[in-house]
Amino acid sequence: MPAAAMRGKIPSTPTFRADRTFIYLIRGRESGTVLFLRRLLNPSGLAN
């Protein structure tokens, strides 16, 4: 898309707030296989 057509709103970056236990994973694009799986129990301990 030409740069001139890109005028207007700048897309905002979504905010991810980890304020409770959560599970995240990484999957392979082609196979869908789970490559990495992790549960974070106390994300508040990671704050600045």
Backbone as CSV, one residue per row, in Angstrom:
resi,resn,N_x,N_y,N_z,CA_x,CA_y,CA_z,C_x,C_y,C_z
1,MET,0.849,-1.175,0.000,0.000,0.000,0.000,0.891,1.233,0.000
2,PRO,0.621,2.195,-0.869,1.432,3.414,-0.904,1.332,4.186,0.412
3,ALA,2.398,4.891,0.727,2.454,5.649,1.980,1.337,6.678,2.065
4,ALA,0.954,7.268,0.947,-0.103,8.281,0.954,-1.438,7.688,1.400
5,ALA,-1.653,6.419,1.136,-2.902,5.760,1.518,-2.914,5.364,2.989
6,MET,-1.794,5.478,3.672,-1.672,5.061,5.059,-2.005,6.181,6.043
7,ARG,-2.431,7.324,5.563,-2.731,8.448,6.449,-3.961,8.145,7.286
8,GLY,-4.049,8.810,8.419,-5.208,8.612,9.286,-4.766,8.139,10.655
9,LYS,-5.566,7.297,11.235,-5.281,6.810,12.580,-4.051,5.914,12.605
10,ILE,-3.275,6.079,13.646,-2.150,5.178,13.889,-2.685,4.062,14.779
11,PRO,-2.520,2.803,14.375,-3.054,1.718,15.194,-2.407,1.713,16.582
12,SER,-3.218,1.513,17.595,-2.680,1.497,18.952,-2.165,0.104,19.293
13,THR,-1.189,0.072,20.172,-0.641,-1.187,20.649,-1.491,-1.663,21.816
14,PRO,-1.985,-2.906,21.758,-2.810,-3.385,22.864,-1.995,-3.496,24.154
15,THR,-2.647,-3.265,25.275,-2.000,-3.375,26.575,-2.227,-4.772,27.122
16,PHE,-1.153,-5.405,27.561,-1.251,-6.719,28.196,-0.949,-6.535,29.669
17,ARG,-1.935,-6.752,30.500,-1.767,-6.572,31.944,-1.805,-7.947,32.602
18,ALA,-0.660,-8.391,33.108,-0.556,-9.689,33.779,-0.692,-9.473,35.276
19,ASP,-1.937,-9.444,35.743,-2.153,-9.193,37.161,-2.734,-10.402,37.895
20,ARG,-2.682,-11.560,37.252,-3.109,-12.812,37.882,-2.431,-13.970,37.168
21,THR,-2.543,-15.146,37.722,-1.940,-16.335,37.127,-2.444,-16.521,35.694
22,PHE,-1.535,-16.884,34.782,-1.947,-17.151,33.410,-1.025,-18.186,32.781
23,ILE,-1.490,-18.769,31.689,-0.740,-19.775,30.934,-0.503,-19.207,29.541
24,TYR,0.706,-19.402,29.032,0.976,-18.975,27.663,1.744,-20.065,26.942
25,LEU,1.651,-20.066,25.620,2.335,-21.088,24.839,2.787,-20.521,23.506
26,ILE,3.742,-21.226,22.912,4.240,-20.902,21.573,3.993,-22.132,20.720
27,ARG,3.330,-21.927,19.569,3.037,-23.029,18.661,3.768,-22.831,17.346
28,GLY,4.134,-23.934,16.716,4.748,-23.889,15.399,3.730,-23.435,14.367
29,ARG,4.135,-22.607,13.431,3.203,-22.066,12.427,2.639,-23.140,11.512
30,GLU,3.483,-23.993,11.000,3.028,-24.974,10.017,2.337,-26.167,10.657
31,SER,2.912,-26.703,11.729,2.386,-27.927,12.323,1.348,-27.682,13.410
32,GLY,1.404,-26.514,14.054,0.512,-26.254,15.176,0.966,-26.929,16.456
33,THR,2.114,-27.575,16.412,2.652,-28.266,17.579,3.040,-27.271,18.660
34,VAL,2.716,-27.609,19.917,3.106,-26.756,21.036,4.606,-26.931,21.260
35,LEU,5.358,-25.840,21.130,6.805,-25.869,21.284,7.231,-25.460,22.683
36,PHE,6.423,-24.642,23.324,6.755,-24.119,24.650,5.450,-23.840,25.378
37,LEU,5.359,-24.270,26.643,4.170,-24.036,27.450,4.616,-23.653,28.842
38,ARG,4.030,-22.597,29.383,4.442,-22.129,30.706,3.250,-21.553,31.456
39,ARG,3.264,-21.739,32.774,2.264,-21.142,33.661,2.993,-20.185,34.582
40,LEU,2.543,-18.971,34.624,3.135,-17.961,35.499,2.186,-17.776,36.677
41,LEU,2.657,-18.149,37.871,1.800,-18.155,39.055,1.683,-16.811,39.740
42,ASN,2.779,-16.047,39.804,2.761,-14.787,40.540,3.394,-13.682,39.701
43,PRO,2.693,-13.185,38.697,3.284,-12.153,37.844,3.545,-10.845,38.573
44,SER,2.888,-10.609,39.705,3.115,-9.355,40.435,4.547,-9.269,40.949
45,GLY,5.222,-10.387,41.122,6.616,-10.397,41.555,7.575,-9.925,40.476
46,LEU,7.090,-9.757,39.240,7.935,-9.331,38.121,7.847,-7.838,37.858
47,ALA,7.082,-7.127,38.647,6.907,-5.685,38.431,8.230,-4.954,38.554
48,ASN,8.300,-3.783,37.927,9.512,-2.966,37.914,10.082,-2.948,39.270
